[in-house]
Amino acid sequence: MPTPAEPLAKLGFLTIGLFDGDHPADGHESTLKIIELGEQLGFDSAWVRHRHLQYGISSPVAILAAATQRTCRIELGTAVTPLGWENPLRLAEDLATVDILSGGRLNPGISVGPPMRWDEVRQALYPDTADVEDFGYERVNRLLRLISGEPATGFSGVAGIEVFSDRVQPHSPGLRARMWYGGASLRSAQWAGENGMNLLASSVVRAEESEDFADIQLSHIRTYRAHHPDGAAARVSQGLVVIPTDTASSEQQAKYCAYADSRLARTTAPQGPARMMFAPDLVGSSEEIAQMLYAHAAFREVDEVAFALPFSFEHEDYVQILTDMATRLGPALGWSARTAEGR
């Protein structure tokens, strides 16, 4: 648990991978270069989001497959893959393939629920089965069983000249232990613990027992660990938007502050019928941000983080933020950069 006397063990970052719809290659290349930079700076992990029918990464598995060939050490994850858009068997094949390509570095994060803007996409996504699709936890269980190597069919053997397996191929034995659940509610936190998954503590949570973001996130972490077989040792990665400004230009600092100010109103009270609470963006020097984090009740419960990069900045802004994060903020939290040989 990080305190000034207990170092942060793992530092990661999350990117949305925005691109120009008229020139999408540039944005995708920028994302890959950011992941490469993360490895060079010693980050433990790089994570990508899903953005379906938007100008962000729609196929994180494809992006991470490319990243496996341009990196050799940094762990690669999704935060998160909404399973409502996926066929669990096909996703299990893709995830296992990328995990094999990466040498066992993949950390898939997933969530459940109907696809975003369901009424508008249901006809395109599930034209024949929309009314019978199960978007609950059983969809996760199907994926976990397939990744674990349980049979997908009742047949294996030779048919003609072709050889068939009864389980997903390739099989990556260590992948199940690196599956994460992105939880935004107490129910999800409990379910993730009961089912032995790792927990991505979201920067967007449901205001159920409190209207203080840190208290809500803390309750999710404690509920999760109370129901996980590993108890206090169960893995949790905390998600927050963090923007260090140590080496930022005056123009960049003004942009960052304006970005955080534009989003502040949604952090002060629950939003919408679902009563969602958003974490305030942390902007300032690394010393100032470290103090904010040590005062954050949920941060004191974890020893690894995946700090989110803002959505709409330029490539050079991300380079500055990541560099400050790795060379200034991380050390201020007791973290040390990884090398190919380890820490």
N, C-alpha and C positions, 0 to 999 in steps of 0.2 A: 504494500500500500504506500504510494508515494507521499512522503513528507520531506522536509528539508534534510532529514537524516536517512530516508529510505528512497533510493533512486528509482526513477521510472525505468522499467525494464525494456519496453518495446515502443517505438515511435513509428507511426504510419501516417499516411495521408490519403485523402479521397478526392478524386476529380470527376467532374461531370462530362468533360470532353466535348465542349461546345464546338460547333463548326458552322461555316457559312454554307447555306443550302446550295448556292451556285458554285462553290469551290470546296466541297467536303473533304478533299484529300488533305488540304492544308491543316484543318483542325484535327484530323485523325493523326497526322504526322506529329503535330504539336503534342498530342496526348502521349504518344510513344516516346517522344524526346523527354517529356516530363518524367515518365517512368524511368527512363535511362538515367536522368539526372538524379532521381531519388536513390537509385542504387549507388551512383558515384558518391553521393553525400552520406551514405551509410544508413539510410532509413531501413527499418525492418520490413515494412510492407507498403504496398501501393494498392489502392482500391479504386474501382470504377463503378459508377452508377448506371442504371438503366433509364433511358428516356425514349419511350416508344412514341412514334409519330410526332417527334419533336426534333430540334436541331442539337441533339446530344447523342451520346453513344446508345445506339439501339441494339447492338450485338456485342456486349462486353466479352463474351466467350471468344469471339473472333479477334477482338482487340488484344485480349490476354494471350491468345495463341501466338499472335505476332510478337508480343512482349517477351514471351518465353525465349524467342530466338535472338533477342537483343539484350538480354540480361542473363545473369548466371546465379545470382544469390538472393535478391529481394523476393519476398513472398508476394503473391498476386491474388487479389480477392475481388469479389463483387459485393457491393453494399447498397442495395441488395437486389437480387433477382426476384421480381414478383411472379410467383409460380402460376398465377392465373393466366399468364401469357404463354405458358410452357407445357409441353407434353413431358411428363416425368421420365419416361423411358428414353426419349431422344435427348433430353437434357442430361441424363445420367451418362449417355454415350459421349456427349460433347465434353462434359466436365472431366470424365476419366481420361479422355484423349489429351486434353490440355494439361492435366496433371502429369501424365506420362511425359509429355513434351517438356514440361518444366522441371522434371526431376523431383516431383513431389513438393512443389511450392504453391499449389493452388489452395485458396481458402474461399470456397463459395459461400456467400451469404444469401439467404432466401427469406421470403415472407409470404403470407397467404392473404386471401381476400379477393374479391372480384377485381378485374382489371380497371385501372383508372378510366373514368369517362365511359363506363360500361355500356350505357344505353346507346352511345354513339359508335362503339367499336364492336359490339356483340355480333352484328351481322357479318362483318368482315372477318372476325376472329373465329367464331364458332357458328357458322351459318346453319348447321344441321343439329347441333347439340347444345346450344346456349342454355336451354331451359333445364338441362340435366347435368351440366358440369358441376363438379364438387370443388369449390374454392376454399374449403376448410383445411384443417390440419391433416386429414387423411391424404391430401395431395402431397404433403411433405413426407408423410410416412411411406408412401409409394416410392418417392425419390430415394429416401434413405435406405429402404430395403434393396432397391436396385443397385445403388452405389455399394452397399455392403456385400453384394455378390449373391443375394438370394435369387432363386430361379425366376426368370421372367416368363418362361414357357414350360411346357411339359415334355419338350423334345430336345435331345442332344444326340449327335451322332452324324453319320454320313448318309446323304441322300444323293444318289448318283455319284458325281465327282466332287460335290461340295460338302464341307464339314461345318456343322452347326453347333453352337453352344446354347445351353439353356439359360445362361446369364449374360448380362451386359458385357460386351467386349469393346475395348480392353478393360480389364479389371485392375484398378489401382488400390492395393490393399490399405494404404494409409489415409485415403481420402475421407472416409467416414468420420474419422477423428478430427478432421479439419473443416467440418460443416458448421456454419454459423446461422443463427436465427436473428433477424432484425426485429426486435420487440418494441412496441410502443405502448403496451398496456400491461397491467398486472397479470391478466390471464395469459398473455403471450409469454411473459417472463417465466411464469410457473410452468407452462407447457414445455418451453425450451429446456428448463431444468429437469423436468420429469423424463424427458426424452434424450437426455445426455448430449445436447448440442452445446456449442459455445454461444455466447450472447453478444450481439452488437447492440450496445445501449444507445438508442437513437437520439439525435438532436431534436427530434419532433416526437412528443409524447402526449398521451391522453391524460387530461387533468381529472383524475378519479378521486384521489384522497387528499389532494392539495392543489393550490394554485401557485406553488413555488417550484420552478423547473428543477432545481437541484434536488429538492426533497423528493419529487416524483421519480427522477432518475435513480436516486438512491434507493427508493422503495423497490424499484424494479430489480436492481442488482441484488438486494438482500432477499427478495422473494425467489428469484432465480436460484441463488446459491442454497437457499433453504430446501429446495426441491431437487437439487442436482446430486447425483451419487458422490461427486467429488467435494461437495460442500464448499468451504471457503477457498479451496484450490481450483474451483471451476473457472474457466477462462472467460473474462469479460473485457471487451474493448470499448472504450468510451468515445462517442462521437460528439464533437463540438466544432464550430467554425472559429478558427484561430488565425489572426492576421498580425504577425510581428512586423514592426516598422523600423527596426534598427538601422538598416541601410537603405530604406526607401527614400526616394526624392520627395521634395515638398509637394510636388504634383501628385505623386502616388499616395502620400499620406492623406492629402485632401480627398482623393478618390475613395480611399478605404474608409475614411470616417463618414463620408456621404453615403456610402453603401450601407454601413452599419446603421446609420441614423434612419435611412429609408425603411429599414426592416425592424426598427425598435418597437413600434407600436404593437406588433403581433406577439411580442415577448412578454407583455405586461398583463395580459388576461387571456383566458381560453378563447379559442377562435372556432366559430361555426357550431353546428349541432353536435359534432363529435367532440367538442371541447378540447381541441388540440392546443398544446403549448409548445412554443418554439424557444430554443435556447438563444440567449443574447449572443451576438457576435463579439468575440474578444479581440479588441484592437489596441495596440500600444507597443511599447518596447518589450523585449523579452523579459526583462526584470519585472515590469508591471504585469504582464500576462502570467508569469510564474506565481506572483502573489495572488492574482485572481483565482488561479487554479488551486493553489493550496487552501484557499478559503472556500472552495467548491466541495460540498458534502459528498457528491458522487465521485469526484476525482480522487478523493482520499480513499475510496474503496477499490480502486483498480491499479494495475501496474502496467497496462498497455493502453494506447490510445490510437485513434485514426482521425486526425484533425482534417476537417473538410476545407478544401479550397473554395473560395467564392465562385459563383456561377459565371460571371460575365466579364472577367478581367482579361488582359492581354497576356501573351506568352511571357513577355519580359517581367510582368508583375508576378507570375507564378514562379519564375526563376528566383526573383528576389525573396519572395515569401518562403519558399522551400529552403533556400540557402540560409536565411536567418533562422528558420525553424530548426535546421540541423546543426548549425554552427553556434547558435546563441541560445535559443529557447530550450532545446533539448538538454544541453549541458547545464542550464539553469535549473532543470528538473532532475539533475543527477544522471541523465542518460548519456551513454557513449555510443558513437557511431560504430556500425558493423563493418567489417572488412571481409574479403573472400575467405579468410582463415578463421573468422569469428570476431569476437569483441576485442 
